[in-house]
Amino acid sequence: MSSWSDYALQLAEQARAASRKLSTVTTAQKVQWLHQAADALVARSGEVLAENERDLANAPGYGLTSAEIDRLKLSPNGITKIADGLREVAALTDPIGQVIDSTVRPNGLKVSRVRVPLGVVFFIYESRPNVTMDAAALCVMSGNAVILRGGKEALHSNLALHRVLRDSLVGAGLPEHSVQLVESVEREIVGELLKLDGKIDVTIPRGGKSLIERVTREARMPVIKHFDGICHVYVDQAADQEMALRILQNSKCQRTGVCNAAESLLVHAAIADSFLPKAELMLKEQGVEVRGCERTRRWIPWALAATEEDYRTEYLDLKLSACVVDSLDEAIERIDRYGSHHTDAIVTSDKAAAERFVAEVDSSAVMVNASTRFNDGFEFGLGAEIGISTDKIHARGPCGLESLTSYKWIARGEGQIRG
């Protein structure tokens, strides 16, 4: 290539040509590919794991945190789970061609709305090589060609995974360029791809805030955004406190380096003197560093004094901000002020309080008496997900197959003309 712009244009044009062919393939062909890719991944796991070890060896040089290294690491069991994920996508209902609604007009014209692919997806993501397979599976199953751009820290893993995908596509008779991987970590290529609004239909960034902000700023095509996961657990005055402890522990500690992990705890003042001492024991046992308001620190004396910035931080670590609130209104107001509209939970036995929380908390997913960790495509029955959107237009929450489609109007007539 004479320049990065030429390389970007080649990727986009190859994806555009592949997307046209994908729009006509059958569900059976796509399902066959997913099963072949799953089988090939297991058969070639040694190759993939060896390349993953190269990335892990380089990780300290990139300054990755322990949570980021955890997301990067693959294992034989992890490979099996990724393959199972491909098979689960194959079992999902193909959305392409579904009739959303239809009507017959008085003149006999039959009008319908039918699901169609978005076309070409540019997907940018960081750290987690398993996302390479999830994104490819979802995009192709929904009839889209995809250009993948993983982070530099996972380059060798992603190259190995892409080889499996590419070979499987050819073997199943699907266009080779249905799934392409940007094989360079140069930032300039991303900028060039983001200019190609005539070739690329949508960009989906999945990663840190700086990545999302850059893509949103530079992209000339629509962007499905996934901003911070500043997720709250609000323990209401009518909460079952043992339930609240379990939900808090799972939300915060089950896996810290993910976007649906809790980052902030809100406790109603009416139960602070009974709940916070229990929470203090659990959080200390789990090794969680707490940064709390003055009232929180009465019952968690070892907590650090929280700053405004603490309440606006996605820690992705064993750290938690905490605040005692005087009412449900105050809890909702704080979530609106400090949250990221990702996932927020209430623990309560008061149905009226729960319904107010559901109605007034403006997040992509609201949990009632359940962990924030359930905001996930698999847990919501979507199979895999390409991300969790905090947008309101087109796609919101976990983005599965339907989120990667649009629709077209089709009118079928028998010679009607408009008078």
C-alpha positions as CSV (number, residue, x, y, z in Angstrom):
1,M,0.0,0.0,0.0
2,S,1.3,3.5,-0.9
3,S,-0.4,5.0,2.2
4,W,-2.7,4.2,5.1
5,S,-5.5,5.8,3.3
6,D,-5.1,3.3,0.4
7,Y,-5.1,0.4,2.9
8,A,-8.2,1.7,4.6
9,L,-10.0,2.2,1.3
10,Q,-9.1,-1.3,0.2
11,L,-10.5,-2.8,3.4
12,A,-13.7,-0.8,3.1
13,E,-14.2,-1.6,-0.6
14,Q,-13.6,-5.3,0.0
15,A,-16.1,-5.2,2.9
16,R,-18.7,-3.4,0.8
17,A,-18.4,-6.1,-1.9
18,A,-18.7,-8.8,0.7
19,S,-21.7,-7.2,2.3
20,R,-23.6,-7.2,-1.0
21,K,-23.0,-11.0,-1.4
22,L,-23.9,-11.6,2.3
23,S,-27.3,-10.0,1.8
24,T,-28.3,-13.0,-0.4
25,V,-26.8,-16.0,1.5
26,T,-29.1,-18.3,3.3
27,T,-29.4,-18.9,7.0
28,A,-28.1,-22.4,6.5
29,Q,-24.9,-21.1,5.0
30,K,-24.3,-18.8,7.9
31,V,-25.0,-21.5,10.4
32,Q,-22.7,-23.9,8.6
33,W,-19.9,-21.3,8.8
34,L,-20.4,-20.8,12.5
35,H,-20.2,-24.5,13.3
36,Q,-17.1,-24.9,11.0
37,A,-15.5,-21.9,12.7
38,A,-16.2,-23.3,16.2
39,D,-14.7,-26.7,15.2
40,A,-11.7,-25.1,13.6
41,L,-11.1,-22.9,16.7
42,V,-10.9,-26.0,18.9
43,A,-8.8,-27.9,16.5
44,R,-6.3,-25.0,16.2
45,S,-6.4,-23.9,19.8
46,G,-2.7,-24.6,20.2
47,E,-1.9,-22.1,17.6
48,V,-4.2,-19.5,19.1
49,L,-2.9,-20.0,22.7
50,A,0.7,-19.8,21.5
51,E,0.0,-16.4,20.0
52,N,-1.9,-15.3,23.1
53,E,1.2,-16.1,25.2
54,R,3.2,-13.7,23.0
55,D,0.7,-11.0,23.8
56,L,0.8,-11.8,27.5
57,A,4.6,-11.6,27.5
58,N,4.4,-8.1,26.0
59,A,1.6,-7.0,28.3
60,P,3.9,-5.4,31.0
61,G,5.5,-3.2,28.3
62,Y,2.1,-1.8,27.5
63,G,1.5,-0.9,31.2
64,L,-1.6,-3.1,31.4
65,T,-3.4,-3.5,34.8
66,S,-4.1,-6.9,36.3
67,A,-7.7,-6.5,35.2
68,E,-6.6,-5.8,31.7
69,I,-4.3,-8.8,31.6
70,D,-7.1,-10.9,32.9
71,R,-9.3,-9.8,29.9
72,L,-6.4,-10.5,27.5
73,K,-5.6,-14.0,28.7
74,L,-7.0,-17.0,26.9
75,S,-7.0,-20.6,28.2
76,P,-8.0,-24.0,26.8
77,N,-11.3,-23.7,28.7
78,G,-11.7,-20.2,27.4
79,I,-11.2,-21.4,23.8
80,T,-13.9,-24.0,24.4
81,K,-16.3,-21.4,25.7
82,I,-15.6,-19.1,22.7
83,A,-16.4,-22.1,20.4
84,D,-19.6,-22.7,22.3
85,G,-20.5,-19.1,21.9
86,L,-20.2,-19.4,18.1
87,R,-22.6,-22.4,18.2
88,E,-25.0,-20.5,20.4
89,V,-25.1,-17.7,17.8
90,A,-25.8,-20.3,15.2
91,A,-28.8,-21.5,17.2
92,L,-30.4,-18.0,17.3
93,T,-33.1,-16.8,14.9
94,D,-31.8,-15.2,11.8
95,P,-33.3,-11.7,11.8
96,I,-32.7,-11.0,8.1
97,G,-35.8,-11.0,6.1
98,Q,-38.1,-10.9,9.1
99,V,-41.3,-9.0,8.4
100,I,-41.7,-6.4,11.2
101,D,-45.1,-5.4,10.2
102,S,-47.3,-5.3,7.1
103,T,-50.5,-3.9,5.8
104,V,-52.6,-3.8,2.6
105,R,-53.6,-0.3,1.5
106,P,-57.1,0.4,0.2
107,N,-55.7,0.4,-3.4
108,G,-54.4,-3.2,-2.9
109,L,-50.8,-2.2,-2.4
110,K,-49.1,-4.5,0.0
111,V,-46.6,-2.6,2.2
112,S,-44.2,-4.2,4.7
113,R,-41.2,-3.4,6.8
114,V,-38.5,-6.0,6.6
115,R,-35.2,-6.5,8.5
116,V,-32.1,-6.0,6.5
117,P,-28.4,-5.8,7.4
118,L,-26.7,-2.5,8.3
119,G,-24.1,-3.3,5.6
120,V,-20.5,-2.7,6.7
121,V,-19.6,-2.4,10.3
122,F,-16.2,-1.0,11.6
123,F,-15.7,-2.4,15.0
124,I,-12.9,-1.0,17.3
125,Y,-12.2,-2.7,20.6
126,E,-9.5,-3.3,23.2
127,S,-7.8,-6.1,25.1
128,R,-10.3,-9.0,24.9
129,P,-9.5,-11.3,22.0
130,N,-12.7,-13.4,22.6
131,V,-14.6,-10.3,21.4
132,T,-13.0,-10.9,17.9
133,M,-15.0,-14.1,17.6
134,D,-18.2,-12.7,19.1
135,A,-18.2,-9.6,16.9
136,A,-17.5,-11.7,13.7
137,A,-20.3,-14.2,14.5
138,L,-22.9,-11.5,15.2
139,C,-22.0,-9.4,12.2
140,V,-22.0,-12.2,9.7
141,M,-25.1,-13.9,11.2
142,S,-27.0,-10.6,10.8
143,G,-25.7,-10.3,7.2
144,N,-23.0,-7.6,7.8
145,A,-19.4,-7.5,6.7
146,V,-17.1,-6.4,9.5
147,I,-13.8,-4.7,9.7
148,L,-12.2,-5.5,13.1
149,R,-9.6,-3.4,14.7
150,G,-8.4,-4.8,18.0
151,G,-5.9,-3.2,20.5
152,K,-2.1,-3.5,20.0
153,E,-2.0,-5.6,23.2
154,A,-3.9,-8.4,21.6
155,L,-2.5,-8.2,18.1
156,H,-1.0,-11.7,17.9
157,S,-4.1,-13.4,19.4
158,N,-6.4,-11.5,17.0
159,L,-4.3,-12.4,14.0
160,A,-4.5,-16.1,14.9
161,L,-8.2,-15.9,15.5
162,H,-8.8,-14.1,12.3
163,R,-6.9,-16.8,10.4
164,V,-9.4,-19.3,11.8
165,L,-12.3,-17.1,10.7
166,R,-11.0,-16.4,7.3
167,D,-10.3,-20.1,6.5
168,S,-13.7,-21.1,7.7
169,L,-15.5,-18.5,5.6
170,V,-13.8,-19.8,2.5
171,G,-14.6,-23.4,3.5
172,A,-18.3,-22.5,4.0
173,G,-18.6,-20.7,0.6
174,L,-19.0,-17.2,2.2
175,P,-17.1,-14.2,0.9
176,E,-13.6,-14.2,2.3
177,H,-13.7,-10.5,3.1
178,S,-16.9,-10.8,5.2
179,V,-14.5,-10.6,8.2
180,Q,-11.4,-8.5,7.9
181,L,-8.8,-7.6,10.6
182,V,-6.7,-4.4,10.5
183,E,-3.3,-6.0,10.7
184,S,-1.4,-2.9,11.8
185,V,-1.7,-1.0,15.1
186,E,-1.0,2.4,13.5
187,R,-3.5,4.9,14.8
188,E,-3.6,6.6,11.4
189,I,-5.5,3.7,9.9
190,V,-8.4,4.2,12.3
191,G,-8.6,7.9,11.3
192,E,-8.7,7.0,7.7
193,L,-11.4,4.4,8.2
194,L,-13.5,6.8,10.1
195,K,-13.5,9.1,7.1
196,L,-15.1,6.5,4.8
197,D,-18.8,7.2,5.4
198,G,-19.6,6.2,1.8
199,K,-18.2,2.8,2.3
200,I,-18.7,2.0,6.0
201,D,-22.3,2.2,7.4
202,V,-21.7,2.3,11.2
203,T,-18.8,2.3,13.6
204,I,-18.9,0.6,17.0
205,P,-16.2,1.4,19.5
206,R,-15.8,-0.7,22.6
207,G,-13.1,0.3,25.0
208,G,-11.9,3.1,27.2
209,K,-13.5,6.6,27.4
210,S,-10.7,8.2,25.3
211,L,-11.3,5.7,22.5
212,I,-15.0,6.4,22.5
213,E,-14.5,10.1,22.5
214,R,-12.0,10.0,19.6
215,V,-14.3,7.8,17.5
216,T,-17.3,10.0,18.2
217,R,-15.3,13.1,17.3
218,E,-13.8,11.8,14.1
219,A,-16.3,9.5,12.6
220,R,-18.3,10.7,9.6
221,M,-20.7,7.8,9.8
222,P,-23.2,6.9,12.6
223,V,-21.6,5.6,15.8
224,I,-23.1,3.1,18.3
225,K,-21.4,4.3,21.5
226,H,-20.6,2.4,24.7
227,F,-19.4,5.0,27.3
228,D,-18.3,4.4,30.9
229,G,-20.0,1.8,33.1
230,I,-20.4,3.8,36.3
231,C,-23.0,1.5,37.7
232,H,-24.9,2.0,41.0
233,V,-26.4,-0.3,43.6
234,Y,-29.0,1.5,45.7
235,V,-30.0,-0.2,48.9
236,D,-33.4,1.1,49.8
237,Q,-34.9,1.4,53.3
238,A,-37.2,-1.5,52.5
239,A,-34.4,-3.8,51.3
240,D,-33.8,-7.3,52.4
241,Q,-30.4,-6.7,53.8
242,E,-29.0,-10.2,53.3
243,M,-30.2,-10.0,49.7
244,A,-28.6,-6.6,49.3
245,L,-25.2,-7.9,50.6
246,R,-25.3,-10.7,48.0
247,I,-26.2,-8.4,45.2
248,L,-23.5,-5.9,46.2
249,Q,-20.8,-8.5,46.5
250,N,-21.7,-10.0,43.1
251,S,-22.1,-6.6,41.4
252,K,-18.7,-5.4,42.7
253,C,-16.5,-8.4,43.2
254,Q,-17.6,-11.2,40.9
255,R,-15.5,-9.6,38.1
256,T,-14.2,-6.1,38.5
257,G,-12.8,-5.3,35.1
258,V,-16.0,-5.2,33.2
259,C,-18.4,-2.4,32.3
260,N,-21.4,-3.9,34.2
261,A,-19.6,-4.1,37.6
262,A,-20.9,-1.8,40.3
263,E,-18.7,1.2,41.0
264,S,-20.9,3.1,43.5
265,L,-23.0,2.1,46.5
266,L,-26.0,4.2,47.7
267,V,-27.6,3.4,51.1
268,H,-30.8,4.8,52.5
269,A,-30.1,6.7,55.8
270,A,-32.9,4.8,57.6
271,I,-30.9,1.5,57.4
272,A,-27.3,2.8,57.2
273,D,-26.6,1.9,60.9
274,S,-27.7,-1.7,60.3
275,F,-26.6,-2.4,56.7
276,L,-23.2,-0.6,56.5
277,P,-21.6,-2.6,59.3
278,K,-22.5,-5.8,57.5
279,A,-21.3,-4.3,54.2
280,E,-18.0,-3.3,56.0
281,L,-17.2,-6.9,56.9
282,M,-18.0,-8.2,53.4
283,L,-16.1,-5.5,51.6
284,K,-13.0,-5.9,53.9
285,E,-13.1,-9.6,53.4
286,Q,-13.2,-9.1,49.6
287,G,-10.3,-6.6,49.7
288,V,-12.4,-3.7,48.3
289,E,-11.1,-0.2,48.9
290,V,-14.0,2.1,49.8
291,R,-14.2,5.8,49.3
292,G,-17.2,7.2,51.1
293,C,-19.0,10.2,52.3
294,E,-18.8,11.4,55.9
295,R,-21.8,9.3,57.1
296,T,-20.5,6.2,55.3
297,R,-17.2,6.6,57.2
298,R,-19.0,6.4,60.6
299,W,-19.7,2.7,59.9
300,I,-16.7,2.0,57.6
301,P,-14.0,3.9,59.5
302,W,-11.2,2.7,57.3
303,A,-12.8,4.1,54.2
304,L,-11.1,7.0,52.4
305,A,-12.9,10.3,52.2
306,A,-14.6,10.4,48.8
307,T,-14.1,13.2,46.3
308,E,-16.4,14.4,43.5
309,E,-14.1,12.6,41.1
310,D,-14.5,9.3,43.0
311,Y,-18.3,9.4,42.3
312,R,-17.6,9.9,38.6
313,T,-14.9,7.2,38.2
314,E,-15.2,3.8,36.6
315,Y,-12.6,2.0,38.7
316,L,-12.7,-1.4,37.0
317,D,-10.9,-2.6,40.1
318,L,-11.6,-3.5,43.7
319,K,-12.6,0.0,44.6
320,L,-16.0,1.4,45.4
321,S,-17.5,4.8,46.1
322,A,-20.2,5.0,48.7
323,C,-22.8,7.5,49.9
324,V,-25.6,7.6,52.4
325,V,-28.8,9.2,51.0
326,D,-31.9,10.5,52.8
327,S,-34.5,9.4,50.2
328,L,-35.2,7.6,47.0
329,D,-35.4,11.0,45.3
330,E,-31.8,11.7,46.4
331,A,-30.6,8.3,45.1
332,I,-32.2,8.8,41.7
333,E,-30.8,12.3,41.5
334,R,-27.2,11.1,42.3
335,I,-27.5,8.4,39.7
336,D,-28.5,11.0,37.1
337,R,-25.7,13.3,38.2
338,Y,-22.8,10.8,38.5
339,G,-23.9,7.8,36.5
340,S,-23.2,6.9,32.9
341,H,-26.7,5.6,31.9
342,H,-25.3,2.0,31.7
343,T,-26.7,-0.2,34.5
344,D,-28.2,0.7,37.9
345,A,-29.8,-1.5,40.5
346,I,-32.3,-1.0,43.4
347,V,-32.7,-3.5,46.2
348,T,-36.1,-3.1,47.8
349,S,-39.3,-5.0,48.9
350,D,-41.3,-1.8,48.3
351,K,-43.0,-2.2,44.9
352,A,-43.8,1.4,44.5
353,A,-40.2,2.4,45.1
354,A,-39.1,-0.2,42.6
355,E,-41.5,1.1,39.9
356,R,-40.4,4.7,40.5
357,F,-36.8,3.7,40.2
358,V,-37.5,1.8,37.0
359,A,-39.4,4.8,35.5
360,E,-37.0,7.6,36.5
361,V,-33.5,6.0,36.2
362,D,-32.5,6.7,32.6
363,S,-30.1,3.8,32.0
364,S,-29.8,1.2,29.3
365,A,-30.7,-1.5,31.9
366,V,-32.3,-1.1,35.3
367,M,-32.2,-4.0,37.8
368,V,-34.7,-4.7,40.6
369,N,-33.3,-7.0,43.2
370,A,-30.7,-8.4,40.9
371,S,-27.0,-7.9,40.2
372,T,-25.8,-5.3,37.8
373,R,-23.7,-8.1,36.2
374,F,-26.8,-9.3,34.4
375,N,-26.7,-6.5,31.8
376,D,-25.2,-8.8,29.2
377,G,-26.3,-10.1,25.9
378,F,-26.0,-13.8,26.9
379,E,-27.8,-13.3,30.2
380,F,-30.6,-11.4,28.5
381,G,-31.0,-14.2,25.9
382,L,-29.4,-12.5,23.0
383,G,-26.6,-15.0,22.6
384,A,-23.3,-13.0,22.3
385,E,-23.2,-9.2,22.2
386,I,-21.1,-6.7,20.2
387,G,-21.3,-4.2,23.1
388,I,-23.6,-2.5,25.5
389,S,-24.9,0.7,24.0
390,T,-25.6,3.8,26.2
391,D,-27.2,5.5,23.2
392,K,-30.9,6.0,22.9
393,I,-31.2,6.0,19.1
394,H,-31.2,2.7,17.1
395,A,-29.6,0.4,19.7
396,R,-29.6,0.5,23.5
397,G,-28.2,-1.9,26.1
398,P,-26.7,-5.2,25.0
399,C,-26.4,-5.2,21.2
400,G,-27.2,-8.6,19.6
401,L,-28.3,-9.6,16.2
402,E,-31.4,-7.3,15.9
403,S,-29.3,-4.3,16.9
404,L,-27.1,-5.0,13.9
405,T,-30.0,-4.6,11.5
406,S,-32.1,-1.9,10.0
407,Y,-35.2,-2.2,7.9
408,K,-36.5,-1.3,4.5
409,W,-40.0,-0.7,3.3
410,I,-41.2,-3.0,0.5
411,A,-44.3,-2.2,-1.5
412,R,-45.7,-4.9,-3.8
413,G,-48.3,-3.9,-6.3
414,E,-50.2,-5.1,-9.4
415,G,-49.8,-2.0,-11.6
416,Q,-51.1,0.6,-9.2
417,I,-50.2,4.2,-9.9
418,R,-50.7,7.3,-7.7
419,G,-53.5,9.6,-8.7
